[in-house]
């Protein structure tokens, strides 16, 4: 299935058993909730999916499982976060073999590549795969910014089609639109700037708290899409304290704890990550429980 760069695409968490193996039944349980809520795609193996801890075999299992489970209802995207160009090309080939319909790509990992090196890295992968690519632009966390002049060069590759915009600079949405129009689709990647980015012209939202609150996330997107801004804003204001759990070094633990509260996951993470404890855990639970107590009644947002 070819990606349509629009709508809500959850960056799903990876579910683990207490024996540190993939928990496929729980993974599929969460996928069902996402599909039932009306998401527009599934993103696997991102930061929230604990990508750096996954083996190549596990990434393949997750991709094949998701592709089979969604059965064409929405496209499945797999993240590429590699240290070498050769490794990234190999990962793209595996993604194609596993049935993925698109790639999210980080710049080179560990080595802080320069502008020319970063561009050549992305282009080398694009020239060695038929899959559409979304460049993940997150200089805050990954220390490499893909600038507008760099995108000028990257867009010579027809299958580089979108950017996951995570610079935290809301005006960058307008800069991208002014420079590239619809040639470069924009998927906002920061939960706490999601509605603002959508209103400024972003095409969609790669979301985190959607893992625990899929219906609320999709409702915000659909309501703003049809101009029912006040209704979207009211849900978003309720959601913001929860969304702030995503912009935190322990976003994986935070969101997995939220998934427990909504019956969509477990707290189990892969070491060296550990579940939250003590005052840190109590604070996150307080945010989650307050959100659950004041959870809004949603309008009929599907098929607007």
N, C-alpha and C positions, 0 to 999 in steps of 0.2 A: 504494500500500500504506500502511495506517495504521501509525504507529509503535506498537510496544509498548516502553515505556520499561523495558528490562531487558537484562541481559547485557553482553557486551563489544562496544563499538563503537569500532573504531580511528579515530583522527584521522589519516587517511592523509597521507603526504607527497606533494607534487607532484613528479612526475618531469620533469626537463628534459634536453634534448640539449645537446651542446657548442655548438650554434648558438643556445642560449637559446630554444628552442621546446619545446612540450609533447612529452614522450616517451610517447606513448600505449601502445605495446607494453609498455614497462617498467611503466607504471601498471597495465595489465591483468594483467601477471605478478604484481604484488604483490596485486592484488585476488583473484586465484585462490588465492594462499596463505592469505589471510584467510578466504575462503569455505571452503577445504579444512579449515582449523582449527576452523571452527564458530562464527565471530563472528556477532553478532546484529544488526548494522547497520554502515553505513559513514558516516563523517563527512568531508565535503570542505571545503576552504578555510578551515581553522582556522589558528591560529598556526603549528602544525607544517606545515601545507600552504602556508606562505608567502603567506597571503591578501593581505597588503598589497602584494604585487608583481604580483598577477594582474589582468589586464584583465577587463572584464565578458564579453568574448567567450571568454576562456580559462575563466572560471568556468562558462560555459554549456557549453563543450565537455566539461569534466570531469564536469559533472552528467549530461549526456546520455550520455556514454560509460559512466559508472558504472551508470546506470539500465539501459541496454541490456545491459551485461555481467552484472550480477547477476540480471537477468531474473526479478525477483520473489522471489528467494530470501531477501533481506533488504531492509529499507528503506534509502533513501539520504537523508542529511541534508546540507544545505548551510548554511554559516555566513554570517551577515550581520554585517558590521562596517563601518558607514557613518558619515559625519560629519553627515548631515542626516536628518531624519524623512522627507522626500520621497524621498531616495535609498534609505533602508531599505525603504520601501513598494515602490518600483520594483524593488528586488532581490528582494523576496518574490514579486512578480508574475512576474518572470523565472524564479524557482525553480519556481513552479507550472507555467509553460509548459514548462520543461525536464524535468518529470516527477519532481521531488523529492517525497518524502513527508513531510518535516518540516524545521523550521528550528532552527538554533542561533543565538541572538542575543546579541551583545555590547551593552553600553550605548553611547551616542554616543561616537565616537572623537574624540580631540584635545581637544574642549571637555569640561571636568570639570563635567558636569551636576549640578545639585542633585537632591534626592530627588524633588520634584514633577516636575521636568523629565524625569528618568529614567523615572518611572512613565508619564508621558504619552507618551513616546517608544515604550515597549514596547506600550502600549495602542493607539496609533495604528496600528502595524503589525498587531497582532493583529486589530483591527477591519477591516483591509483585506486579509485573506487567510483562506483556509479551512484552511491548513496548521497542524498542531500546532506549538507553539513550546516550546523549551527555553531558558530564560534562563541565560546564562553568567555566573555570579557569581564574579568573580576580582578582588577589590579589591587584592590584592598586586601584580598586574601592570598592572591597568587603572584603579586608584585610585578606583573607584566601587563601593560595596557596596550590594547589594540586600538590605535588612533585612527582618525578619519583618513589620513594619507595612507596608512597601512591597508585599510579597507578598500581604498581606491585600487590598490594592486591586487588584493585578494579577490575582488569581484570580477576579475578577468577569468576566474574559474567559475563556470556556470553553476556548478553544484554547491558552491558556497552561497547559501541563500538567506541565512538568518544570523542574528546575534542574540545571545542571552545577555542582556544589558544589566550589568551589576556594578557599574562604576560608582553608584550612590549619588550621581549628579543628574538630577531630574531633567535639567536642560539638555542633556545629551540625547534624549529622545527626539527633541526638536532638531538638534544638529544633524542627527542621522537622517531624519525625514527631509530636511532641507537639502542635504547633499545627495541622497540616494533614492528618495521617493519610496516606491514599493519594491525596488530592486533588492533592498536589504530589509527583510522582515525583522521586527523587534519583539522579542519575548522578554518581558521584565523578569529579573531574577531575584529581586529583593522584596520579600513579603511586605515589609513596612512602607514600601513606596509603590505598591502594586496598583492601587486605584488611581493614584496620582499619575503614574506612568501610562495607564490605559487611557485616561482622559486626555493626556497629551499626545496620544496617537499610537501607543504600543499596540501590537496585534494580539498579544496574548501574555500569559503569566505562567512561568515555570515556578510552581508553588511548593512550599514546604509543609505548612500547617494543614494543607489539604489532606495530608496523610491521615489526620485525626478528624478533620472537619470538612469532608468533601462537599457536602451540599451547600454549606455557607459560602465556600470559596467559589463554586460555580455560580451560585446565585448572584454574587457581587459582579462577576464578569458579565453574565447575561443581562442583568438589570442596567448596567452602565451602557452596554452595547445598544440597547433600544432607547436610551435617553432617560431612563427612570433613575436619574442620578441621586435624588434625595433618598430613595429606598436603598440604593446601593450604599450610600454614605452612612446610613443608620446602621446597617449590618457591619460595615467596615470599622466604624467607631467602636462598636461592641467587640470586634475581632482584634483590634490593635494590640491590647496587652498580651494576647496569645501569640500574635504574629511576631512580637518582639522576642519570643523564645527562639526564633529562627536566626536572629542576628547575634549569636552568642557562640563562643568556642565550643560549648557543649550542646549545640543544636541537636545532635543525634539523640543524646540522652533525653533532652527536653521533649522532643517531638515523640519519641517512643513512649515516654511517660504519658503524654497526651493521648496517644493511641490506646494505651491501656484503659484510660478513663472513658473512652468512647467505644470500647469493645472491639478495636480494630488492630490490635497488635500486642506485643509484649515488651518488657523493659530490657530484654536480653540483648546485649551488645557484644561485639567481638573484642577481646583484649588486644591492645592495652587499654581500650576504653573500658570503663566500669560503670554500672548504674549509679545514679545520683544517691547521695547519702546526706544525713544531717541537715543543717540549716539550708544548704543549697537545695536539697530535695523538697524540704518543706515550703520554701519560697515558690518553687515551680508548681507544686501541688496547689498552693494557695491561688496562684494565677489561674490554673486550670479549673479548679473547683468554683471560683467566682464566675468564670466564663460559662460553666455548665449551669449554674444557678440562674444566670441571666440570659441564657441562650435564646435568641429571638425566634419568633415564629416566622417562617419564611413564606413569601408569596409564591404563587405557582410560577416558577421561573423557567420551567422547561418549555421549549417550543415557543418562546416569545417571538 
